[in-house]
Amino acid sequence: MLFTAAVVVAFAGAAHAFYANTPVVELTASNFNQVYDDTNVWMIEFYAPWCGHCQRLTPEYIKAAKNVEGLAKLGAINCDEQSNQPICGPFGVRGFPTLKVLPWNAKNANDAIDYQGARSGASIAKHVLGQIANHVKKVSSGASHDEFAAGEGGKVLLFSTKPAVTTLYKALAQQFKNRLSFAQAAMSDSELAAQYGVESAPALLVLPADGGEPVRFDGKLKPLVLGKFLSGYAPALKTRGGSKSGGSQKSESAEPARPKTPVQDELWRVSSAADYKARCQERPGTCVIGLFDPLGDHFDTYRDALAAVLDEHKGGAFTLVWLDAFEQEGVLKALGLYGQDLPQLVVINDGKRAWNRFIGSFDAERIGKYLGKIKNGVQSVQKLGANVDVAGAFVTEKSAAAKDEL
């Protein structure tokens, strides 16, 4: 009798660890809502630990989960647990194991699709990956690209030599559905590739939602690595709500609202490192800096032109400022512009260590178009040198006064 009890206890412990330390998500009534909350394709196994067929399926199901890790999700729920009955019941489970697929937009058990295929890891993985929809837009230089780049939110652009969209890229677009927009361009589109400074494929770039310069991914093209990278540019996942047959609605306290950045209502002058940090480093987005000679003949004209650009881009991705280039010649030296004719205009994103210099006539219309290209990712940018410290290049009032002494 003691032997029998020991066997039962050991078996129960093994049942609770059916998929411990594997890519299979162990689902329960308390965490099942995650299936509906994200946009991945899910396959769910409804099982009982005493079921011999379930035990034989386990190693194959784990193989399938490893094959689709980062591309789709496989979960399993123990229907022998009384607390899980509110989940298993609505799915109409009549035998074990039962496998069902939930599409990315599933809202309840009625949206589940029975899996009737072979119970091998390869067959299960192939079927799940085949359920991933294609949310990737094909673009080329011209209207299709410009429309994509001008859209709201963050965007992902892939330059590829492959004519079809790969499963990996489709899966990423599926995973970040409604949070990032995805497009693919042919590497043979030399005009578009040149706009982004792309010389070889595959090349994956993110066009940030704040209008900052494109960021190129330079890591390994692996699903989990790419997913982690893209998560840094995607808004937080929102729960979809809807009718969730079985399982209670999540009860999570909302994150406190972040204070909004005050809208810039006038063209600011920066005359110190503290000004630069407050205006250009602590505010989100990209800083547009006019480098002027206040004693020059056309100073008012140039400053008014930049102020007119501010009116057009107010509340957007840019902060517009100006500085006295003779007073702050250290900034010009840091950017390699010392000795150049004035005025000059540069855009700097300190957070991403990137910058670009505007070339052209200093008028509001041309500057406005230039900033539009920066925002849409059409204008390429350069990396700031590792030793370039723009804030540190500003002279303090004390040092500026000392400079004027004989």
C-alpha positions in Angstrom: 0.0 0.0 0.0 2.9 2.4 0.8 4.5 1.4 -2.5 1.3 2.2 -4.4 1.0 5.6 -2.7 4.6 6.4 -3.5 4.0 5.5 -7.2 0.9 7.7 -7.3 2.7 10.7 -5.8 5.7 10.3 -8.1 3.4 10.1 -11.1 1.5 13.2 -10.0 4.7 15.1 -9.8 5.7 14.0 -13.3 2.3 15.0 -14.6 2.7 18.6 -13.3 6.1 18.7 -15.1 4.9 17.4 -18.4 6.5 20.2 -20.3 8.8 21.8 -17.7 11.9 23.5 -19.2 10.8 23.1 -22.8 9.5 25.7 -25.3 6.0 24.4 -24.8 3.9 26.9 -22.8 2.2 25.2 -19.9 -1.3 26.7 -19.9 -3.8 26.9 -17.0 -7.1 28.6 -16.4 -5.2 31.5 -14.7 -2.8 32.2 -17.7 -4.8 31.1 -20.7 -5.7 34.6 -21.8 -2.2 35.1 -23.2 -3.4 32.9 -26.1 -5.9 35.6 -27.1 -3.8 38.6 -26.1 -0.9 38.3 -28.5 -1.0 37.9 -32.3 0.9 34.7 -32.7 -0.6 31.5 -34.2 -1.0 29.0 -31.4 -1.4 25.2 -31.3 -2.8 23.9 -28.0 -2.6 20.3 -26.8 -5.4 19.3 -24.4 -4.1 16.3 -22.5 -4.4 14.2 -19.4 -1.2 13.0 -17.7 -2.4 9.4 -17.3 -3.1 9.1 -21.1 -0.7 6.8 -22.8 -1.1 8.5 -26.2 -0.4 11.9 -24.5 2.8 10.5 -23.1 3.9 9.2 -26.5 3.1 12.5 -28.1 5.2 14.5 -25.6 8.7 14.2 -27.2 7.2 14.9 -30.7 5.3 17.9 -29.4 8.5 19.3 -27.8 10.4 18.8 -31.1 7.7 20.7 -32.9 7.9 23.5 -30.3 11.6 23.8 -30.8 11.2 24.0 -34.6 8.7 26.9 -34.4 10.3 28.7 -31.4 10.2 32.4 -32.1 7.9 31.9 -35.1 4.7 30.6 -33.5 3.7 29.2 -30.1 2.8 25.7 -28.9 0.9 25.3 -25.6 -0.5 22.5 -23.5 -3.2 22.4 -20.8 -3.9 19.6 -18.4 -7.6 18.9 -18.6 -7.4 16.4 -15.8 -7.0 19.3 -13.4 -10.4 20.4 -12.1 -9.4 24.1 -12.1 -8.8 23.9 -15.9 -12.3 22.5 -16.7 -13.7 26.0 -17.5 -11.1 26.1 -20.3 -11.2 22.6 -21.6 -15.0 22.3 -21.6 -15.8 25.1 -24.2 -13.3 23.6 -26.6 -15.4 20.4 -26.8 -12.5 18.1 -25.8 -13.8 14.5 -26.0 -10.5 12.5 -26.0 -6.8 12.9 -25.3 -4.7 14.2 -26.7 -6.7 16.8 -28.7 -4.7 19.3 -30.8 -6.3 22.6 -31.9 -5.0 25.6 -33.7 -6.0 29.1 -32.8 -5.4 31.8 -35.5 -3.8 35.1 -34.6 -7.2 36.9 -34.4 -9.0 34.2 -32.4 -11.2 35.5 -29.6 -12.7 32.4 -28.1 -13.0 28.6 -28.3 -15.3 28.8 -31.4 -12.4 30.1 -33.4 -10.3 27.0 -32.8 -9.5 24.6 -35.7 -9.0 20.9 -35.1 -5.6 19.4 -36.2 -6.1 16.1 -37.9 -2.6 15.6 -39.3 0.2 13.2 -38.3 1.4 13.3 -34.7 5.1 13.8 -35.6 7.2 16.8 -34.6 7.9 17.7 -38.3 4.2 17.4 -39.4 3.0 19.5 -36.5 5.6 22.2 -37.0 4.9 22.4 -40.8 1.1 22.7 -40.2 1.5 25.5 -37.6 3.9 27.5 -39.8 1.5 27.1 -42.6 -1.2 29.0 -40.6 0.9 32.2 -40.4 -0.7 34.9 -42.5 1.3 37.2 -44.8 1.2 40.8 -43.4 4.2 42.0 -45.4 3.8 44.7 -48.1 6.0 44.6 -51.2 7.5 48.0 -52.0 9.8 49.6 -54.5 11.2 53.1 -55.1 8.5 55.5 -55.7 4.9 55.6 -54.6 4.6 52.3 -52.8 7.7 53.0 -50.7 6.7 56.6 -50.0 3.2 55.5 -48.9 4.7 52.9 -46.6 7.3 55.2 -45.1 4.7 58.0 -44.5 2.4 55.7 -42.5 1.9 56.0 -38.8 3.9 54.1 -36.2 7.2 52.2 -36.4 8.1 50.3 -39.6 10.4 47.4 -40.6 11.9 47.3 -44.1 13.8 44.2 -45.4 16.0 44.3 -48.5 16.1 40.8 -49.9 17.3 38.8 -52.9 14.4 36.4 -52.5 11.2 36.9 -54.6 8.9 35.5 -52.0 8.5 36.5 -48.3 10.2 34.0 -46.1 8.5 32.2 -43.2 10.7 34.0 -40.7 9.8 37.4 -42.0 6.1 36.5 -42.2 6.3 35.2 -38.6 7.8 38.5 -37.4 5.1 40.5 -39.1 2.6 38.2 -37.5 4.1 38.5 -34.0 4.2 42.4 -34.2 0.8 42.7 -36.0 -0.8 46.1 -35.2 2.4 47.3 -33.5 4.9 47.5 -36.4 4.3 47.7 -40.2 6.4 45.4 -42.3 7.6 45.8 -45.9 10.0 44.0 -48.3 12.0 45.5 -51.1 14.1 43.8 -53.7 17.9 44.3 -53.4 17.9 44.8 -57.2 16.0 48.1 -56.6 19.3 50.0 -56.6 17.6 53.4 -56.2 15.8 52.5 -53.0 18.8 50.6 -51.7 21.0 53.7 -52.2 18.5 55.8 -50.3 19.1 53.6 -47.3 22.8 53.0 -47.8 22.2 49.3 -48.3 24.9 47.5 -50.3 24.1 43.8 -49.6 21.2 41.6 -48.6 19.5 40.6 -46.5 19.4 43.9 -44.7 16.7 44.6 -42.0 16.0 48.2 -41.0 13.7 49.8 -38.5 12.1 53.2 -39.2 11.3 54.4 -35.7 7.9 55.8 -34.9 9.4 59.0 -33.6 10.7 59.8 -37.0 14.3 59.2 -36.2 16.8 57.8 -38.6 16.6 54.2 -39.8 18.3 51.6 -37.6 19.9 48.6 -39.2 19.9 45.2 -37.5 23.4 43.8 -37.4 22.9 40.6 -35.4 22.2 37.0 -36.2 19.1 36.4 -38.3 17.5 34.1 -35.7 13.8 34.4 -34.7 14.3 35.0 -31.0 17.2 37.5 -31.6 15.2 39.4 -34.2 12.1 39.4 -32.0 14.0 40.9 -29.0 15.5 43.6 -31.3 12.1 44.6 -32.8 10.5 44.6 -29.3 12.6 47.7 -28.6 10.8 49.6 -31.3 7.3 48.3 -30.8 4.6 49.7 -28.5 3.5 47.5 -25.6 1.2 44.6 -26.5 -2.4 45.5 -25.9 -4.9 42.9 -24.9 -7.7 42.4 -27.4 -10.4 41.6 -24.9 -13.4 40.1 -26.6 -15.3 37.0 -25.5 -13.0 34.5 -23.9 -14.9 31.3 -23.4 -13.4 29.7 -20.4 -10.9 31.5 -18.2 -11.3 34.8 -16.4 -10.4 38.1 -17.9 -6.9 39.4 -16.9 -6.9 41.8 -14.0 -3.8 43.8 -14.4 -3.3 47.3 -13.1 -2.6 49.7 -15.9 0.8 51.3 -16.2 0.8 54.9 -15.0 0.6 57.3 -17.9 3.8 58.8 -18.9 3.9 62.6 -18.8 3.6 64.1 -22.3 6.5 66.1 -23.6 5.6 69.7 -23.8 5.0 71.0 -27.3 7.7 73.4 -28.5 5.9 76.7 -29.2 8.9 78.8 -30.1 12.4 78.5 -31.6 14.8 77.9 -28.8 18.4 79.2 -28.5 20.9 76.8 -26.9 23.9 78.5 -25.3 25.2 76.0 -22.8 25.6 72.3 -22.2 22.6 72.4 -19.9 20.5 74.0 -22.6 21.6 71.3 -25.1 20.8 68.5 -22.7 17.4 69.9 -21.8 16.4 70.7 -25.4 18.1 67.9 -27.4 19.0 65.0 -25.2 16.1 64.8 -22.7 13.3 65.4 -25.2 12.4 62.5 -27.5 13.1 62.5 -31.2 15.7 64.3 -33.2 17.2 67.8 -32.6 17.5 70.2 -35.6 20.2 72.8 -34.9 20.8 76.0 -36.9 24.4 77.3 -36.6 24.2 81.0 -37.1 26.2 84.2 -37.0 24.0 86.6 -35.0 26.0 89.6 -36.4 25.7 88.5 -40.0 23.6 90.5 -42.5 20.9 87.8 -42.9 20.7 86.4 -39.4 17.0 87.4 -39.0 16.1 85.8 -42.3 17.7 82.5 -41.4 16.3 82.4 -37.9 12.8 83.3 -39.3 13.1 80.5 -41.8 13.9 77.9 -39.1 11.0 79.3 -37.0 8.7 78.8 -40.0 9.8 75.2 -40.2 9.0 74.8 -36.5 5.4 76.0 -37.2 5.1 73.2 -39.7 6.6 70.4 -37.5 5.3 71.6 -34.1 4.5 68.6 -31.9 6.2 66.2 -34.2 9.4 64.2 -34.2 11.8 67.2 -34.2 13.0 69.8 -31.7 14.3 72.9 -33.4 17.0 75.2 -31.9 19.8 77.5 -32.9 23.1 78.5 -31.5 25.8 81.2 -31.9 28.4 79.5 -34.0 31.1 81.9 -33.1 30.4 81.7 -29.4 30.2 77.9 -29.6 32.8 77.1 -32.1 33.6 73.9 -30.1 30.4 72.4 -31.4 31.4 73.1 -35.0 34.8 71.5 -34.4 33.2 68.5 -32.8 31.1 68.0 -35.9 33.9 68.7 -38.4 32.2 72.0 -39.6 34.7 74.5 -38.2 35.8 76.9 -41.0 32.6 76.2 -43.1 30.5 79.1 -44.3 27.4 80.0 -42.2 24.6 79.3 -41.7 24.8 75.5 -41.3 22.0 73.1 -40.3 22.5 69.7 -38.7 20.1 67.1 -37.3 21.4 65.1 -34.3 19.9 62.1 -32.4 22.3 61.7 -29.4 20.4 58.6 -28.1 21.1 56.7 -31.4 24.4 58.4 -32.0 23.5 59.6 -35.4 23.5 62.9 -37.3 23.3 64.5 -40.7 24.2 67.8 -42.3 21.7 69.7 -44.5 23.1 70.7 -47.8 21.2 73.3 -49.8 19.6 76.8 -49.8 18.6 77.9 -46.3 14.9 78.4 -46.7 11.9 77.0 -45.0 10.5 75.0 -47.9 13.8 73.2 -48.6 14.5 72.5 -44.9 10.9 71.3 -44.5 11.3 68.8 -47.3 14.6 67.7 -46.0 13.2 66.9 -42.5 10.3 65.1 -44.2 12.9 62.8 -45.8 14.6 62.3 -42.5 11.3 61.4 -40.8 10.3 58.9 -43.5 13.7 57.3 -43.5 14.5 58.3 -47.1 17.5 60.5 -46.2 20.5 58.5 -45.0 22.4 59.6 -41.8 25.8 59.1 -40.4 27.0 57.7 -37.1 28.5 60.2 -34.6 32.1 59.4 -33.9 32.7 57.5 -30.7 34.6 60.5 -29.3 32.1 63.1 -30.3 30.5 64.8 -27.3 28.3 67.6 -28.5 27.1 68.6 -25.1 30.7 68.6 -23.8 31.7 70.9 -26.7 29.7 73.8 -25.4 31.7 76.5 -23.6 30.4 77.7 -20.2 29.6 81.4 -19.6 32.8 81.6 -17.5 35.0 80.2 -20.2 33.4 82.3 -22.9 34.1 85.4 -20.9 37.7 84.4 -20.3 38.1 83.9 -24.0 37.2 87.6 -24.6 39.9 88.8 -22.2 43.2 90.1 -23.5 
